[in-house]
Amino acid sequence: MIGRTLSFVSRWVATGTTAAAISIFVLPVPASAWGANAERLVSNKAVDTLPPEIRGYFEANRDWLARHVTEPLDWLGRNPHTERRNHFLYLDRYGKFPFDSLPRDYKAAVTKFTKTKLDSSGVLPWQIGVYSQKLTAAFRDHDWEEARLSAAYLAAYVALAHDPFHTTENFDGHLSAQSGVDLRFGSSLVDRFSLFFPMRPNDAMFLSDPTDHAFDACMSAHAWLENILLSDRRAREGLSDYTDEYYDRFYNLAGSVLIRQLTDAATDVGSYWLTAWINAGRPQLPPQ
């Protein structure tokens, strides 16, 4: 996988093409359904998944990571024409589950669909592969400042892969007459109820292929879309606005899915951190 990732990193740097820049003006721009609080929650819980060999380093940087994990969301606001494609994967543009028409190898996908189509349909799993490799390189080089940054940014993108609304063209409910459902699910419910979330992520584990695992995460998230959309419609029944009663109903109907996705995201973030460290040769990490 590492060789495959390196093979497209150089092309990745040069992807600010005219076609990609134009796409932002002709396509709707997805909002950041996973809000800042969700990103911080995932990063914080991910530290708890790590084995003793590396947990001390991440524990010492827990607050720092929580502050910087939201920076890719800021990049999206400042530079949407270059950053937007990194935040989603419109699986529903590639047929039906298990979406076999989309190669998971980036070069093969470009050959089959063209880079322009990939950019407009999202490249989130490959972006995760790139940052997994960046973190591996930082660990291997003992570049601890770069390691902290890459760990935070990798956590941000891995979290996005677990957000169902970052896997669909109906990213904000505009195709199902449920505008803003992504923010109600991924931001408002988190802001209102996260203190009560029973999040218990599993122990981090080694990932044999970080990019391939990112595709699996997107597919798993995508499978929850209809459940969430139905819950949103049912929660709104008989109400004229999105009131406290609506959010209580929505949480009762979809809260379990939200907690599951955030919990799985935390497990995966820890797994990506652990995998990068192992692939770097298990270097001795500094105490902070």
N, C-alpha and C positions, 0 to 999 in steps of 0.2 A: 504493500500500500504506500510506504514512504516514497519509493521510487516513482510510483504513479503520481503522487501528489507533487513531487518536485518537478515532474515533467510538464505540469501546466502552471506552476507558480510564475514562471517568467512571462507566459502569455497573459496571466491574470493581471499583472501589473500594467499591461498595456491595453486594458479593456475599456478605457474611457473613450470609446469610439463615438463617431457621430450618430450611428444608429442607436446605440445605447442611450445617448443623451436625448435623442429625439423621443424615445419611447416614453419618457416621463411626462411628455406633454400630450401624448395621445392616449395614455392609459390612466385609469384612476390610481391614485397613490394610496396604498394601504396604510391605515393608522397603526400605531403601535399598541396592539391589543394587550399584550403583556405589558403592564405599566411598570414604572420604576420600582414600586413596592414589591411586585411579583419577582422582578429580576433580583432585587436584594434578598428576598426571602429564599430564593433558589440558591444563590451564592452562599448565603449563611448556612443553610442546611447541608450543602454539599461538603463543607469542612468536616461535618460530623461523620461522613461516610468513609473517611480516609484511614489507612492503617497507621500504626504508631511511627513507622519509619519516615513518613512525610507529614504527618498531621501537625507536628510542632511548627513547621514553617508556615503552613496555611493558617493555623490557629493564631500565630503572631500577626498575620496579615488579614485576619478575618474582616475587621472594620475597613481596612484599606480596600480590599476587594469589593466590599459592599458599596463603597463610594464610587468606584470606577467601573463597575459592571454595567452601569447605565450609559456609559459614554457612546456605545454604538447607536443608542436611541437618539442621542444628541447629534451624531453624525448624520443620521437620516434627515433630521430637520434642517441642518445646515447645507448638506450636499446630496439632495435626493437623487440627482441624475447619476451619481456614481455609487451611492451606498444602497439605494432602494433594492436592487436585485439581490443583495446579500441577505435580506431579511425574510425571504419567503420562498416557497416552491409550490406553484400552482399544479398540483397533481392532477386535477380534473381536466387539464389540457392534454393529458396523455392517456386518454381512454378511461378504463375502469380498473378497479383493484384486481390484481396487484401492480398495475401500471407497468407492465413488462415492456411496453414500447419505448420507455425512456432508459437508455443505457446508464449505468451508474459510473462508468468510466467517462471522465470529462471529454477526452479527445474523441471517443466514439460517439458521445452525445452531440458534440459540435459537428462531426462529420455527417451525422444523420439528420440533425434538425437546424443547423447553422447557429452561430454564436448569437446572432440577433434574436432568434426565437428563445434561446436559453436565457439571455439577459431579461427579456420581457416576461418570461415565465418563472424566473427566479432561480437562484443558484445556491440556496442556503446550505445544502449538504456539502457541497464542494468548498464553500467558505469555512465550514467547520473543519474539513480536512486540512485546509491551509493553516488555520490557527492551531490545530493539533500539531502540525509540523513545526510551526513557529515556536510553540512552547517546548517541544522536544529539543529544538536547536538551542534555545535559551538555557535549558537545564544542562545540556551537554557542554555548552561554552561557559558555564558558571556565570552567566549574565543575569544576576538575580533581579535587577530592576526590570529588564526586558521580560523575565519570567513572570513577574507580578502582573505586568501589563497584559501579556499574552494570556495568562490564566484568567484574568478578568474578562477580556474580550471573548475568549473561547467560551466562558460561562454564559455570556450574553447570547451568543449565537446558538449554543446548545439549548438554552431555555426556549428560544424562539421556535426551535424544531418541535417542541412539545405543545405549542399553542395551535389548536386546530384551525384557527382563523389565519394562520400563516401558511396554510397548505391548500388554499382554495381561492378561486376567482371571486367567490362570494365572501371576501375577506372582511367586509363590514356589514353584511346583511343586505346589501343593495339589490342583489338578485332575488331575494325572497321577501322583499318589502319589510325588512327588519333592520332598518338603518341603525347603526350604532351598537348592534348586539355584541360585537367583538369587545368593545370597551366596557359594556355592562358586565360581560362575563370575565374578562381578563384583568380589568382594572377596578371597577366599582365593587364587585363581590370581594375582591382581595382587600380593598381599602376598608370595607365594612366588617368583614368577618375573619380576617386572617389570624387574629389573636386566638380564635377558637379552632384553627385547623389542626387536626391530629396527624401531623406530618411525621412519618417515621421511615425515612429512606433506607434502602438496603445498603449493605457495605459495597464500596466501590470495587469494581472488578476490571481485569485487563480486557481491552477491546482489540481483537485481532485485526480489524479493519475499521478505523475511525470514520472514514467517509461512508462506508457501507452501513455502519451502525446509525449514522445520521439519517440516511434514507429510511431505515426501519423506523426510527423515531417519528419522522414526518408521516409515514403511512399509518402508524398507530394513532397519532393525533388526529389524522384525517377521518379515521373511523368513527370518531365521536361527534362529528359535525351535526348530523341529523338529530341526534339526541339533544344537543344543546339548542338547536333552532326550535325544536318542538317544545322544549322546556320554556324557552323565551315566549313563545306564542301562548302557551297555557298560563304562564305567570301573568300575562297582560290581560287575560280574559276578564271582562266586566270593569276594567279600569280605564280612565281617560288619560292617564299619564304614568310615568315610571316613578311611582310613589314608594314609600317605605314598605307598604304591603306587597308591591310588585317584587322588590328585592328580597323580602322574606320568602316569598313563594319561589322565586328563581333560585335562591340558594338551596331551598329544600329539594328542588327538582334537579338541579345541575351541580350543586356543591360537591357531591361525591366525585364527579368527573373532574372538576377543577382541582380538588385536593389530590386526586390520583395523578393528574398531569404535572402538577408542581412537584409532587413527591418523586415521580419518575425522573423529572428534569434534574432534581438535586442528586439523585443516584447517578445519573449519567454524567453530570458535571464532574462529580468526584471521580468517576471512572475515566473520563478524559484526562483529568489531571494525573491520575495514577498511571495511566497508559503512557503519557508523555514522559514521565519520570523513568519508567521501566525501559522505554525505547531509547532513552538517553544514556542508559547504562547504570541506572540507580546511583546517581551522584549523591554525595553527602550534602544535604541542604543546610544553609545557614540557620541559626536560631531565630532569625527575624528577617 
